[in-house]
Amino acid sequence: MKDTDKQVDPLPEEFASEDEAAEFWDQHSLTDYEELLEPVDFEAQIKRRHFEIEVDEESFMALCHTARKQHKPVKELASEILKKSLDAA
């Protein structure tokens, strides 16, 4: 069967829930509905950025150990330590 002969389910006007929408798109391809797409203007406001820095293994392991003891994510503890250190500088 050619792609042009392919039967495509109609796109619902709206979905009753996010789960219903997710289920629909799990079973369908957006490429089958390209003619229904409309361009939109979108502006994102980035409120947080992630940076990567090199840390020696010994420091990283100590950071992981301390984070585990404090029940915090490693990135949160690392950020706190950097902020305190820079405030003191």
PDB file with SEQRES, HELIX, SHEET and CRYST1 records, atoms N, CA, C and O in Angstrom:
SEQRES   1 A   89  MET LYS ASP THR ASP LYS GLN VAL ASP PRO LEU PRO GLU          
SEQRES   2 A   89  GLU PHE ALA SER GLU ASP GLU ALA ALA GLU PHE TRP ASP          
SEQRES   3 A   89  GLN HIS SER LEU THR ASP TYR GLU GLU LEU LEU GLU PRO          
SEQRES   4 A   89  VAL ASP PHE GLU ALA GLN ILE LYS ARG ARG HIS PHE GLU          
SEQRES   5 A   89  ILE GLU VAL ASP GLU GLU SER PHE MET ALA LEU CYS HIS          
SEQRES   6 A   89  THR ALA ARG LYS GLN HIS LYS PRO VAL LYS GLU LEU ALA          
SEQRES   7 A   89  SER GLU ILE LEU LYS LYS SER LEU ASP ALA ALA                  
HELIX    1 AA1 ASP A    3  ASP A    5  5                                   3    
HELIX    2 AA2 GLU A   18  GLN A   27  1                                  10    
HELIX    3 AA3 LEU A   30  LEU A   36  5                                   7    
HELIX    4 AA4 GLU A   57  GLN A   70  1                                  14    
HELIX    5 AA5 VAL A   74  ALA A   88  1                                  15    
CRYST1    1.000    1.000    1.000  90.00  90.00  90.00 P 1           1          
ATOM      1  N   MET A   1       0.846  -1.179   0.000  1.00  0.00           N  
ATOM      2  CA  MET A   1       0.000   0.000   0.000  1.00  0.00           C  
ATOM      3  C   MET A   1       0.895   1.247   0.000  1.00  0.00           C  
ATOM      4  O   MET A   1       1.845   1.326   0.779  1.00  0.00           O  
ATOM      5  N   LYS A   2       0.603   2.193  -0.845  1.00  0.00           N  
ATOM      6  CA  LYS A   2       1.354   3.442  -0.898  1.00  0.00           C  
ATOM      7  C   LYS A   2       1.016   4.312   0.300  1.00  0.00           C  
ATOM      8  O   LYS A   2      -0.046   4.174   0.906  1.00  0.00           O  
ATOM      9  N   ASP A   3       1.952   5.225   0.637  1.00  0.00           N  
ATOM     10  CA  ASP A   3       1.688   6.163   1.731  1.00  0.00           C  
ATOM     11  C   ASP A   3       0.470   7.034   1.445  1.00  0.00           C  
ATOM     12  O   ASP A   3      -0.245   7.421   2.370  1.00  0.00           O  
ATOM     13  N   THR A   4       0.227   7.348   0.165  1.00  0.00           N  
ATOM     14  CA  THR A   4      -0.907   8.200  -0.180  1.00  0.00           C  
ATOM     15  C   THR A   4      -2.238   7.482   0.037  1.00  0.00           C  
ATOM     16  O   THR A   4      -3.274   8.131   0.178  1.00  0.00           O  
ATOM     17  N   ASP A   5      -2.218   6.149   0.066  1.00  0.00           N  
ATOM     18  CA  ASP A   5      -3.423   5.365   0.290  1.00  0.00           C  
ATOM     19  C   ASP A   5      -3.630   5.047   1.776  1.00  0.00           C  
ATOM     20  O   ASP A   5      -4.614   4.410   2.150  1.00  0.00           O  
ATOM     21  N   LYS A   6      -2.728   5.481   2.586  1.00  0.00           N  
ATOM     22  CA  LYS A   6      -2.760   5.165   4.011  1.00  0.00           C  
ATOM     23  C   LYS A   6      -3.938   5.858   4.695  1.00  0.00           C  
ATOM     24  O   LYS A   6      -4.164   7.051   4.493  1.00  0.00           O  
ATOM     25  N   GLN A   7      -4.683   5.111   5.502  1.00  0.00           N  
ATOM     26  CA  GLN A   7      -5.790   5.664   6.256  1.00  0.00           C  
ATOM     27  C   GLN A   7      -5.243   6.269   7.550  1.00  0.00           C  
ATOM     28  O   GLN A   7      -4.495   5.620   8.281  1.00  0.00           O  
ATOM     29  N   VAL A   8      -5.618   7.499   7.818  1.00  0.00           N  
ATOM     30  CA  VAL A   8      -5.152   8.191   9.015  1.00  0.00           C  
ATOM     31  C   VAL A   8      -6.357   8.485   9.896  1.00  0.00           C  
ATOM     32  O   VAL A   8      -7.370   9.009   9.433  1.00  0.00           O  
ATOM     33  N   ASP A   9      -6.231   8.139  11.175  1.00  0.00           N  
ATOM     34  CA  ASP A   9      -7.300   8.448  12.124  1.00  0.00           C  
ATOM     35  C   ASP A   9      -7.470   9.956  12.215  1.00  0.00           C  
ATOM     36  O   ASP A   9      -6.482  10.688  12.157  1.00  0.00           O  
ATOM     37  N   PRO A  10      -8.697  10.435  12.357  1.00  0.00           N  
ATOM     38  CA  PRO A  10      -8.892  11.882  12.518  1.00  0.00           C  
ATOM     39  C   PRO A  10      -8.280  12.366  13.833  1.00  0.00           C  
ATOM     40  O   PRO A  10      -8.297  11.666  14.846  1.00  0.00           O  
ATOM     41  N   LEU A  11      -7.748  13.568  13.786  1.00  0.00           N  
ATOM     42  CA  LEU A  11      -7.177  14.177  14.980  1.00  0.00           C  
ATOM     43  C   LEU A  11      -8.321  14.716  15.837  1.00  0.00           C  
ATOM     44  O   LEU A  11      -9.134  15.502  15.350  1.00  0.00           O  
ATOM     45  N   PRO A  12      -8.396  14.308  17.100  1.00  0.00           N  
ATOM     46  CA  PRO A  12      -9.472  14.819  17.961  1.00  0.00           C  
ATOM     47  C   PRO A  12      -9.382  16.339  18.110  1.00  0.00           C  
ATOM     48  O   PRO A  12      -8.288  16.904  18.102  1.00  0.00           O  
ATOM     49  N   GLU A  13     -10.526  16.992  18.245  1.00  0.00           N  
ATOM     50  CA  GLU A  13     -10.563  18.444  18.472  1.00  0.00           C  
ATOM     51  C   GLU A  13      -9.831  18.790  19.755  1.00  0.00           C  
ATOM     52  O   GLU A  13      -9.088  19.770  19.810  1.00  0.00           O  
ATOM     53  N   GLU A  14     -10.041  17.985  20.786  1.00  0.00           N  
ATOM     54  CA  GLU A  14      -9.316  18.155  22.048  1.00  0.00           C  
ATOM     55  C   GLU A  14      -9.281  16.823  22.766  1.00  0.00           C  
ATOM     56  O   GLU A  14     -10.066  15.921  22.472  1.00  0.00           O  
ATOM     57  N   PHE A  15      -8.366  16.709  23.706  1.00  0.00           N  
ATOM     58  CA  PHE A  15      -8.230  15.487  24.492  1.00  0.00           C  
ATOM     59  C   PHE A  15      -8.798  15.726  25.884  1.00  0.00           C  
ATOM     60  O   PHE A  15      -8.699  16.828  26.423  1.00  0.00           O  
ATOM     61  N   ALA A  16      -9.389  14.695  26.456  1.00  0.00           N  
ATOM     62  CA  ALA A  16     -10.000  14.814  27.787  1.00  0.00           C  
ATOM     63  C   ALA A  16      -8.940  14.937  28.878  1.00  0.00           C  
ATOM     64  O   ALA A  16      -9.207  15.484  29.948  1.00  0.00           O  
ATOM     65  N   SER A  17      -7.729  14.425  28.607  1.00  0.00           N  
ATOM     66  CA  SER A  17      -6.675  14.463  29.621  1.00  0.00           C  
ATOM     67  C   SER A  17      -5.311  14.375  28.931  1.00  0.00           C  
ATOM     68  O   SER A  17      -5.216  14.057  27.745  1.00  0.00           O  
ATOM     69  N   GLU A  18      -4.273  14.661  29.692  1.00  0.00           N  
ATOM     70  CA  GLU A  18      -2.919  14.514  29.168  1.00  0.00           C  
ATOM     71  C   GLU A  18      -2.636  13.054  28.842  1.00  0.00           C  
ATOM     72  O   GLU A  18      -1.953  12.751  27.864  1.00  0.00           O  
ATOM     73  N   ASP A  19      -3.161  12.155  29.659  1.00  0.00           N  
ATOM     74  CA  ASP A  19      -2.960  10.727  29.406  1.00  0.00           C  
ATOM     75  C   ASP A  19      -3.587  10.303  28.079  1.00  0.00           C  
ATOM     76  O   ASP A  19      -3.008   9.511  27.336  1.00  0.00           O  
ATOM     77  N   GLU A  20      -4.767  10.832  27.790  1.00  0.00           N  
ATOM     78  CA  GLU A  20      -5.434  10.513  26.526  1.00  0.00           C  
ATOM     79  C   GLU A  20      -4.612  11.036  25.345  1.00  0.00           C  
ATOM     80  O   GLU A  20      -4.468  10.348  24.335  1.00  0.00           O  
ATOM     81  N   ALA A  21      -4.080  12.237  25.471  1.00  0.00           N  
ATOM     82  CA  ALA A  21      -3.242  12.809  24.418  1.00  0.00           C  
ATOM     83  C   ALA A  21      -1.970  11.986  24.243  1.00  0.00           C  
ATOM     84  O   ALA A  21      -1.550  11.707  23.120  1.00  0.00           O  
ATOM     85  N   ALA A  22      -1.363  11.601  25.359  1.00  0.00           N  
ATOM     86  CA  ALA A  22      -0.136  10.798  25.296  1.00  0.00           C  
ATOM     87  C   ALA A  22      -0.402   9.462  24.616  1.00  0.00           C  
ATOM     88  O   ALA A  22       0.397   9.007  23.797  1.00  0.00           O  
ATOM     89  N   GLU A  23      -1.505   8.847  24.950  1.00  0.00           N  
ATOM     90  CA  GLU A  23      -1.860   7.559  24.347  1.00  0.00           C  
ATOM     91  C   GLU A  23      -2.067   7.708  22.831  1.00  0.00           C  
ATOM     92  O   GLU A  23      -1.611   6.873  22.049  1.00  0.00           O  
ATOM     93  N   PHE A  24      -2.762   8.785  22.427  1.00  0.00           N  
ATOM     94  CA  PHE A  24      -2.987   9.032  21.007  1.00  0.00           C  
ATOM     95  C   PHE A  24      -1.652   9.163  20.282  1.00  0.00           C  
ATOM     96  O   PHE A  24      -1.432   8.506  19.264  1.00  0.00           O  
ATOM     97  N   TRP A  25      -0.751  10.016  20.804  1.00  0.00           N  
ATOM     98  CA  TRP A  25       0.509  10.264  20.110  1.00  0.00           C  
ATOM     99  C   TRP A  25       1.483   9.101  20.211  1.00  0.00           C  
ATOM    100  O   TRP A  25       2.400   8.992  19.398  1.00  0.00           O  
ATOM    101  N   ASP A  26       1.296   8.226  21.204  1.00  0.00           N  
ATOM    102  CA  ASP A  26       2.097   7.002  21.265  1.00  0.00           C  
ATOM    103  C   ASP A  26       1.734   6.068  20.111  1.00  0.00           C  
ATOM    104  O   ASP A  26       2.554   5.262  19.674  1.00  0.00           O  
ATOM    105  N   GLN A  27       0.504   6.185  19.626  1.00  0.00           N  
ATOM    106  CA  GLN A  27       0.016   5.278  18.595  1.00  0.00           C  
ATOM    107  C   GLN A  27      -0.036   5.914  17.206  1.00  0.00           C  
ATOM    108  O   GLN A  27      -0.374   5.239  16.234  1.00  0.00           O  
ATOM    109  N   HIS A  28       0.293   7.206  17.100  1.00  0.00           N  
ATOM    110  CA  HIS A  28       0.211   7.911  15.826  1.00  0.00           C  
ATOM    111  C   HIS A  28       1.488   8.697  15.562  1.00  0.00           C  
ATOM    112  O   HIS A  28       2.247   8.996  16.484  1.00  0.00           O  
ATOM    113  N   SER A  29       1.713   9.024  14.312  1.00  0.00           N  
ATOM    114  CA  SER A  29       2.891   9.800  13.936  1.00  0.00           C  
ATOM    115  C   SER A  29       2.481  11.225  13.577  1.00  0.00           C  
ATOM    116  O   SER A  29       1.516  11.441  12.844  1.00  0.00           O  
ATOM    117  N   LEU A  30       3.220  12.176  14.097  1.00  0.00           N  
ATOM    118  CA  LEU A  30       2.957  13.580  13.786  1.00  0.00           C  
ATOM    119  C   LEU A  30       3.065  13.845  12.283  1.00  0.00           C  
ATOM    120  O   LEU A  30       2.395  14.732  11.755  1.00  0.00           O  
ATOM    121  N   THR A  31       3.907  13.075  11.602  1.00  0.00           N  
ATOM    122  CA  THR A  31       4.078  13.280  10.156  1.00  0.00           C  
ATOM    123  C   THR A  31       2.792  13.002   9.373  1.00  0.00           C  
ATOM    124  O   THR A  31       2.640  13.470   8.245  1.00  0.00           O  
ATOM    125  N   ASP A  32       1.869  12.247   9.966  1.00  0.00           N  
ATOM    126  CA  ASP A  32       0.580  11.996   9.306  1.00  0.00           C  
ATOM    127  C   ASP A  32      -0.363  13.189   9.408  1.00  0.00           C  
ATOM    128  O   ASP A  32      -1.410  13.210   8.761  1.00  0.00           O  
ATOM    129  N   TYR A  33       0.008  14.195  10.227  1.00  0.00           N  
ATOM    130  CA  TYR A  33      -0.874  15.341  10.465  1.00  0.00           C  
ATOM    131  C   TYR A  33      -0.183  16.666  10.118  1.00  0.00           C  
ATOM    132  O   TYR A  33      -0.606  17.727  10.578  1.00  0.00           O  
ATOM    133  N   GLU A  34       0.868  16.601   9.315  1.00  0.00           N  
ATOM    134  CA  GLU A  34       1.636  17.811   8.990  1.00  0.00           C  
ATOM    135  C   GLU A  34       0.787  18.922   8.381  1.00  0.00           C  
ATOM    136  O   GLU A  34       1.034  20.099   8.644  1.00  0.00           O  
ATOM    137  N   GLU A  35      -0.206  18.569   7.575  1.00  0.00           N  
ATOM    138  CA  GLU A  35      -1.031  19.594   6.928  1.00  0.00           C  
ATOM    139  C   GLU A  35      -1.885  20.367   7.939  1.00  0.00           C  
ATOM    140  O   GLU A  35      -2.410  21.434   7.621  1.00  0.00           O  
ATOM    141  N   LEU A  36      -2.021  19.834   9.147  1.00  0.00           N  
ATOM    142  CA  LEU A  36      -2.812  20.504  10.186  1.00  0.00           C  
ATOM    143  C   LEU A  36      -1.955  21.389  11.097  1.00  0.00           C  
ATOM    144  O   LEU A  36      -2.485  22.145  11.911  1.00  0.00           O  
ATOM    145  N   LEU A  37      -0.644  21.292  10.956  1.00  0.00           N  
ATOM    146  CA  LEU A  37       0.253  22.071  11.815  1.00  0.00           C  
ATOM    147  C   LEU A  37       0.251  23.535  11.405  1.00  0.00           C  
ATOM    148  O   LEU A  37       0.151  23.864  10.223  1.00  0.00           O  
ATOM    149  N   GLU A  38       0.361  24.391  12.379  1.00  0.00           N  
ATOM    150  CA  GLU A  38       0.428  25.832  12.132  1.00  0.00           C  
ATOM    151  C   GLU A  38       1.671  26.386  12.803  1.00  0.00           C  
ATOM    152  O   GLU A  38       2.006  25.981  13.916  1.00  0.00           O  
ATOM    153  N   PRO A  39       2.361  27.308  12.140  1.00  0.00           N  
ATOM    154  CA  PRO A  39       3.533  27.907  12.790  1.00  0.00           C  
ATOM    155  C   PRO A  39       3.098  28.771  13.977  1.00  0.00           C  
ATOM    156  O   PRO A  39       2.038  29.396  13.956  1.00  0.00           O  
ATOM    157  N   VAL A  40       3.936  28.790  15.000  1.00  0.00           N  
ATOM    158  CA  VAL A  40       3.656  29.606  16.184  1.00  0.00           C  
ATOM    159  C   VAL A  40       4.917  30.365  16.576  1.00  0.00           C  
ATOM    160  O   VAL A  40       6.034  29.914  16.323  1.00  0.00           O  
ATOM    161  N   ASP A  41       4.721  31.513  17.190  1.00  0.00           N  
ATOM    162  CA  ASP A  41       5.834  32.240  17.783  1.00  0.00           C  
ATOM    163  C   ASP A  41       5.953  31.768  19.223  1.00  0.00           C  
ATOM    164  O   ASP A  41       4.961  31.664  19.944  1.00  0.00           O  
ATOM    165  N   PHE A  42       7.171  31.489  19.622  1.00  0.00           N  
ATOM    166  CA  PHE A  42       7.381  30.992  20.973  1.00  0.00           C  
ATOM    167  C   PHE A  42       8.625  31.637  21.545  1.00  0.00           C  
ATOM    168  O   PHE A  42       9.683  31.640  20.914  1.00  0.00           O  
ATOM    169  N   GLU A  43       8.498  32.177  22.724  1.00  0.00           N  
ATOM    170  CA  GLU A  43       9.632  32.791  23.396  1.00  0.00           C  
ATOM    171  C   GLU A  43       9.801  32.116  24.753  1.00  0.00           C  
ATOM    172  O   GLU A  43       8.880  32.097  25.570  1.00  0.00           O  
ATOM    173  N   ALA A  44      10.972  31.572  24.978  1.00  0.00           N  
ATOM    174  CA  ALA A  44      11.241  30.885  26.250  1.00  0.00           C  
ATOM    175  C   ALA A  44      12.074  31.776  27.150  1.00  0.00           C  
ATOM    176  O   ALA A  44      12.996  32.456  26.698  1.00  0.00           O  
ATOM    177  N   GLN A  45      11.744  31.763  28.403  1.00  0.00           N  
ATOM    178  CA  GLN A  45      12.519  32.500  29.398  1.00  0.00           C  
ATOM    179  C   GLN A  45      13.277  31.460  30.223  1.00  0.00           C  
ATOM    180  O   GLN A  45      12.694  30.743  31.036  1.00  0.00           O  
ATOM    181  N   ILE A  46      14.574  31.396  29.996  1.00  0.00           N  
ATOM    182  CA  ILE A  46      15.391  30.430  30.710  1.00  0.00           C  
ATOM    183  C   ILE A  46      15.703  30.996  32.091  1.00  0.00           C  
ATOM    184  O   ILE A  46      16.339  32.041  32.224  1.00  0.00           O  
ATOM    185  N   LYS A  47      15.247  30.292  33.098  1.00  0.00           N  
ATOM    186  CA  LYS A  47      15.423  30.774  34.466  1.00  0.00           C  
ATOM    187  C   LYS A  47      16.600  30.097  35.156  1.00  0.00           C  
ATOM    188  O   LYS A  47      17.085  30.574  36.182  1.00  0.00           O  
ATOM    189  N   ARG A  48      17.046  29.006  34.601  1.00  0.00           N  
ATOM    190  CA  ARG A  48      18.132  28.277  35.226  1.00  0.00           C  
ATOM    191  C   ARG A  48      18.991  27.645  34.140  1.00  0.00           C  
ATOM    192  O   ARG A  48      18.479  27.155  33.133  1.00  0.00           O  
ATOM    193  N   ARG A  49      20.287  27.661  34.355  1.00  0.00           N  
ATOM    194  CA  ARG A  49      21.202  27.043  33.402  1.00  0.00           C  
ATOM    195  C   ARG A  49      22.043  26.009  34.129  1.00  0.00           C  
ATOM    196  O   ARG A  49      22.239  26.090  35.342  1.00  0.00           O  
ATOM    197  N   HIS A  50      22.527  25.058  33.391  1.00  0.00           N  
ATOM    198  CA  HIS A  50      23.379  24.012  33.955  1.00  0.00           C  
ATOM    199  C   HIS A  50      24.770  24.158  33.354  1.00  0.00           C  
ATOM    200  O   HIS A  50      24.921  24.357  32.148  1.00  0.00           O  
ATOM    201  N   PHE A  51      25.775  24.058  34.199  1.00  0.00           N  
ATOM    202  CA  PHE A  51      27.155  24.186  33.769  1.00  0.00           C  
ATOM    203  C   PHE A  51      27.922  22.935  34.168  1.00  0.00           C  
ATOM    204  O   PHE A  51      27.567  22.240  35.120  1.00  0.00           O  
ATOM    205  N   GLU A  52      28.958  22.673  33.434  1.00  0.00           N  
ATOM    206  CA  GLU A  52      29.787  21.516  33.713  1.00  0.00           C  
ATOM    207  C   GLU A  52      31.175  22.003  34.099  1.00  0.00           C  
ATOM    208  O   GLU A  52      31.769  22.826  33.403  1.00  0.00           O  
ATOM    209  N   ILE A  53      31.685  21.491  35.208  1.00  0.00           N  
ATOM    210  CA  ILE A  53      33.045  21.835  35.624  1.00  0.00           C  
ATOM    211  C   ILE A  53      33.795  20.547  35.949  1.00  0.00           C  
ATOM    212  O   ILE A  53      33.196  19.543  36.335  1.00  0.00           O  
ATOM    213  N   GLU A  54      35.105  20.594  35.789  1.00  0.00           N  
ATOM    214  CA  GLU A  54      35.923  19.424  36.124  1.00  0.00           C  
ATOM    215  C   GLU A  54      36.235  19.432  37.612  1.00  0.00           C  
ATOM    216  O   GLU A  54      36.564  20.471  38.185  1.00  0.00           O  
ATOM    217  N   VAL A  55      36.127  18.263  38.227  1.00  0.00           N  
ATOM    218  CA  VAL A  55      36.435  18.091  39.640  1.00  0.00           C  
ATOM    219  C   VAL A  55      37.282  16.828  39.753  1.00  0.00           C  
ATOM    220  O   VAL A  55      37.004  15.825  39.096  1.00  0.00           O  
ATOM    221  N   ASP A  56      38.316  16.884  40.588  1.00  0.00           N  
ATOM    222  CA  ASP A  56      39.134  15.679  40.745  1.00  0.00           C  
ATOM    223  C   ASP A  56      38.306  14.590  41.430  1.00  0.00           C  
ATOM    224  O   ASP A  56      37.340  14.875  42.138  1.00  0.00           O  
ATOM    225  N   GLU A  57      38.701  13.359  41.208  1.00  0.00           N  
ATOM    226  CA  GLU A  57      37.914  12.218  41.692  1.00  0.00           C  
ATOM    227  C   GLU A  57      37.773  12.205  43.210  1.00  0.00           C  
ATOM    228  O   GLU A  57      36.692  11.915  43.724  1.00  0.00           O  
ATOM    229  N   GLU A  58      38.839  12.512  43.929  1.00  0.00           N  
ATOM    230  CA  GLU A  58      38.790  12.496  45.392  1.00  0.00           C  
ATOM    231  C   GLU A  58      37.759  13.504  45.919  1.00  0.00           C  
ATOM    232  O   GLU A  58      36.989  13.191  46.827  1.00  0.00           O  
ATOM    233  N   SER A  59      37.747  14.706  45.347  1.00  0.00           N  
ATOM    234  CA  SER A  59      36.776  15.728  45.768  1.00  0.00           C  
ATOM    235  C   SER A  59      35.360  15.298  45.416  1.00  0.00           C  
ATOM    236  O   SER A  59      34.432  15.491  46.201  1.00  0.00           O  
ATOM    237  N   PHE A  60      35.200  14.720  44.243  1.00  0.00           N  
ATOM    238  CA  PHE A  60      33.866  14.284  43.825  1.00  0.00           C  
ATOM    239  C   PHE A  60      33.332  13.187  44.739  1.00  0.00           C  
ATOM    240  O   PHE A  60      32.162  13.204  45.120  1.00  0.00           O  
ATOM    241  N   MET A  61      34.190  12.239  45.089  1.00  0.00           N  
ATOM    242  CA  MET A  61      33.763  11.151  45.968  1.00  0.00           C  
ATOM    243  C   MET A  61      33.389  11.699  47.349  1.00  0.00           C  
ATOM    244  O   MET A  61      32.409  11.256  47.949  1.00  0.00           O  
ATOM    245  N   ALA A  62      34.171  12.664  47.853  1.00  0.00           N  
ATOM    246  CA  ALA A  62      33.849  13.281  49.142  1.00  0.00           C  
ATOM    247  C   ALA A  62      32.522  14.034  49.051  1.00  0.00           C  
ATOM    248  O   ALA A  62      31.717  13.988  49.981  1.00  0.00           O  
ATOM    249  N   LEU A  63      32.295  14.717  47.947  1.00  0.00           N  
ATOM    250  CA  LEU A  63      31.039  15.435  47.725  1.00  0.00           C  
ATOM    251  C   LEU A  63      29.858  14.468  47.717  1.00  0.00           C  
ATOM    252  O   LEU A  63      28.828  14.731  48.338  1.00  0.00           O  
ATOM    253  N   CYS A  64      30.012  13.356  47.016  1.00  0.00           N  
ATOM    254  CA  CYS A  64      28.952  12.337  46.959  1.00  0.00           C  
ATOM    255  C   CYS A  64      28.660  11.777  48.343  1.00  0.00           C  
ATOM    256  O   CYS A  64      27.501  11.605  48.723  1.00  0.00           O  
ATOM    257  N   HIS A  65      29.718  11.495  49.091  1.00  0.00           N  
ATOM    258  CA  HIS A  65      29.558  10.944  50.441  1.00  0.00           C  
ATOM    259  C   HIS A  65      28.801  11.931  51.344  1.00  0.00           C  
ATOM    260  O   HIS A  65      27.878  11.544  52.061  1.00  0.00           O  
ATOM    261  N   THR A  66      29.200  13.198  51.300  1.00  0.00           N  
ATOM    262  CA  THR A  66      28.563  14.224  52.123  1.00  0.00           C  
ATOM    263  C   THR A  66      27.112  14.437  51.698  1.00  0.00           C  
ATOM    264  O   THR A  66      26.232  14.585  52.546  1.00  0.00           O  
ATOM    265  N   ALA A  67      26.861  14.453  50.403  1.00  0.00           N  
ATOM    266  CA  ALA A  67      25.493  14.635  49.897  1.00  0.00           C  
ATOM    267  C   ALA A  67      24.595  13.490  50.360  1.00  0.00           C  
ATOM    268  O   ALA A  67      23.441  13.702  50.732  1.00  0.00           O  
ATOM    269  N   ARG A  68      25.136  12.286  50.331  1.00  0.00           N  
ATOM    270  CA  ARG A  68      24.366  11.119  50.780  1.00  0.00           C  
ATOM    271  C   ARG A  68      24.030  11.243  52.265  1.00  0.00           C  
ATOM    272  O   ARG A  68      22.905  10.965  52.680  1.00  0.00           O  
ATOM    273  N   LYS A  69      25.018  11.663  53.064  1.00  0.00           N  
ATOM    274  CA  LYS A  69      24.786  11.833  54.507  1.00  0.00           C  
ATOM    275  C   LYS A  69      23.744  12.908  54.782  1.00  0.00           C  
ATOM    276  O   LYS A  69      22.967  12.794  55.731  1.00  0.00           O  
ATOM    277  N   GLN A  70      23.724  13.953  53.955  1.00  0.00           N  
ATOM    278  CA  GLN A  70      22.784  15.061  54.166  1.00  0.00           C  
ATOM    279  C   GLN A  70      21.459  14.854  53.418  1.00  0.00           C  
ATOM    280  O   GLN A  70      20.569  15.703  53.480  1.00  0.00           O  
ATOM    281  N   HIS A  71      21.335  13.733  52.719  1.00  0.00           N  
ATOM    282  CA  HIS A  71      20.134  13.412  51.943  1.00  0.00           C  
ATOM    283  C   HIS A  71      19.810  14.528  50.939  1.00  0.00           C  
ATOM    284  O   HIS A  71      18.673  14.990  50.841  1.00  0.00           O  
ATOM    285  N   LYS A  72      20.844  14.945  50.200  1.00  0.00           N  
ATOM    286  CA  LYS A  72      20.690  15.999  49.192  1.00  0.00           C  
ATOM    287  C   LYS A  72      21.259  15.506  47.867  1.00  0.00           C  
ATOM    288  O   LYS A  72      22.146  14.653  47.848  1.00  0.00           O  
ATOM    289  N   PRO A  73      20.760  16.032  46.779  1.00  0.00           N  
ATOM    290  CA  PRO A  73      21.392  15.738  45.495  1.00  0.00           C  
ATOM    291  C   PRO A  73      22.801  16.350  45.453  1.00  0.00           C  
ATOM    292  O   PRO A  73      23.041  17.417  46.020  1.00  0.00           O  
ATOM    293  N   VAL A  74      23.704  15.672  44.787  1.00  0.00           N  
ATOM    294  CA  VAL A  74      25.091  16.136  44.696  1.00  0.00           C  
ATOM    295  C   VAL A  74      25.151  17.542  44.109  1.00  0.00           C  
ATOM    296  O   VAL A  74      25.903  18.383  44.603  1.00  0.00           O  
ATOM    297  N   LYS A  75      24.370  17.809  43.062  1.00  0.00           N  
ATOM    298  CA  LYS A  75      24.427  19.127  42.424  1.00  0.00           C  
ATOM    299  C   LYS A  75      23.962  20.231  43.372  1.00  0.00           C  
ATOM    300  O   LYS A  75      24.475  21.348  43.320  1.00  0.00           O  
ATOM    301  N   GLU A  76      22.995  19.926  44.234  1.00  0.00           N  
ATOM    302  CA  GLU A  76      22.513  20.918  45.190  1.00  0.00           C  
ATOM    303  C   GLU A  76      23.597  21.242  46.222  1.00  0.00           C  
ATOM    304  O   GLU A  76      23.844  22.408  46.528  1.00  0.00           O  
ATOM    305  N   LEU A  77      24.234  20.206  46.748  1.00  0.00           N  
ATOM    306  CA  LEU A  77      25.297  20.414  47.729  1.00  0.00           C  
ATOM    307  C   LEU A  77      26.469  21.158  47.102  1.00  0.00           C  
ATOM    308  O   LEU A  77      27.024  22.068  47.716  1.00  0.00           O  
ATOM    309  N   ALA A  78      26.848  20.779  45.886  1.00  0.00           N  
ATOM    310  CA  ALA A  78      27.958  21.451  45.209  1.00  0.00           C  
ATOM    311  C   ALA A  78      27.655  22.928  45.019  1.00  0.00           C  
ATOM    312  O   ALA A  78      28.529  23.770  45.221  1.00  0.00           O  
ATOM    313  N   SER A  79      26.448  23.245  44.639  1.00  0.00           N  
ATOM    314  CA  SER A  79      26.047  24.635  44.445  1.00  0.00           C  
ATOM    315  C   SER A  79      26.097  25.405  45.763  1.00  0.00           C  
ATOM    316  O   SER A  79      26.561  26.544  45.803  1.00  0.00           O  
ATOM    317  N   GLU A  80      25.621  24.786  46.833  1.00  0.00           N  
ATOM    318  CA  GLU A  80      25.652  25.431  48.150  1.00  0.00           C  
ATOM    319  C   GLU A  80      27.086  25.720  48.585  1.00  0.00           C  
ATOM    320  O   GLU A  80      27.384  26.808  49.077  1.00  0.00           O  
ATOM    321  N   ILE A  81      27.965  24.748  48.402  1.00  0.00           N  
ATOM    322  CA  ILE A  81      29.370  24.914  48.786  1.00  0.00           C  
ATOM    323  C   ILE A  81      30.018  26.035  47.983  1.00  0.00           C  
ATOM    324  O   ILE A  81      30.743  26.862  48.537  1.00  0.00           O  
ATOM    325  N   LEU A  82      29.759  26.062  46.683  1.00  0.00           N  
ATOM    326  CA  LEU A  82      30.330  27.129  45.847  1.00  0.00           C  
ATOM    327  C   LEU A  82      29.820  28.497  46.269  1.00  0.00           C  
ATOM    328  O   LEU A  82      30.600  29.446  46.356  1.00  0.00           O  
ATOM    329  N   LYS A  83      28.523  28.614  46.532  1.00  0.00           N  
ATOM    330  CA  LYS A  83      27.948  29.897  46.947  1.00  0.00           C  
ATOM    331  C   LYS A  83      28.574  30.380  48.250  1.00  0.00           C  
ATOM    332  O   LYS A  83      28.960  31.543  48.367  1.00  0.00           O  
ATOM    333  N   LYS A  84      28.674  29.472  49.242  1.00  0.00           N  
ATOM    334  CA  LYS A  84      29.276  29.857  50.536  1.00  0.00           C  
ATOM    335  C   LYS A  84      30.728  30.279  50.353  1.00  0.00           C  
ATOM    336  O   LYS A  84      31.177  31.271  50.928  1.00  0.00           O  
ATOM    337  N   SER A  85      31.441  29.530  49.560  1.00  0.00           N  
ATOM    338  CA  SER A  85      32.856  29.842  49.345  1.00  0.00           C  
ATOM    339  C   SER A  85      33.021  31.186  48.630  1.00  0.00           C  
ATOM    340  O   SER A  85      33.913  31.963  48.973  1.00  0.00           O  
ATOM    341  N   LEU A  86      32.183  31.459  47.655  1.00  0.00           N  
ATOM    342  CA  LEU A  86      32.288  32.728  46.918  1.00  0.00           C  
ATOM    343  C   LEU A  86      31.820  33.895  47.762  1.00  0.00           C  
ATOM    344  O   LEU A  86      32.363  34.993  47.642  1.00  0.00           O  
ATOM    345  N   ASP A  87      30.827  33.686  48.612  1.00  0.00           N  
ATOM    346  CA  ASP A  87      30.377  34.754  49.522  1.00  0.00           C  
ATOM    347  C   ASP A  87      31.485  35.130  50.505  1.00  0.00           C  
ATOM    348  O   ASP A  87      31.647  36.296  50.863  1.00  0.00           O  
ATOM    349  N   ALA A  88      32.233  34.130  50.928  1.00  0.00           N  
ATOM    350  CA  ALA A  88      33.305  34.371  51.884  1.00  0.00           C  
ATOM    351  C   ALA A  88      34.531  35.013  51.232  1.00  0.00           C  
ATOM    352  O   ALA A  88      35.359  35.617  51.914  1.00  0.00           O  
ATOM    353  N   ALA A  89      34.638  34.881  49.934  1.00  0.00           N  
ATOM    354  CA  ALA A  89      35.836  35.396  49.228  1.00  0.00           C  
ATOM    355  C   ALA A  89      35.811  36.914  49.088  1.00  0.00           C  
ATOM    356  O   ALA A  89      36.737  37.497  48.524  1.00  0.00           O  
TER     357      ALA A  89                                                      
END                                                                             
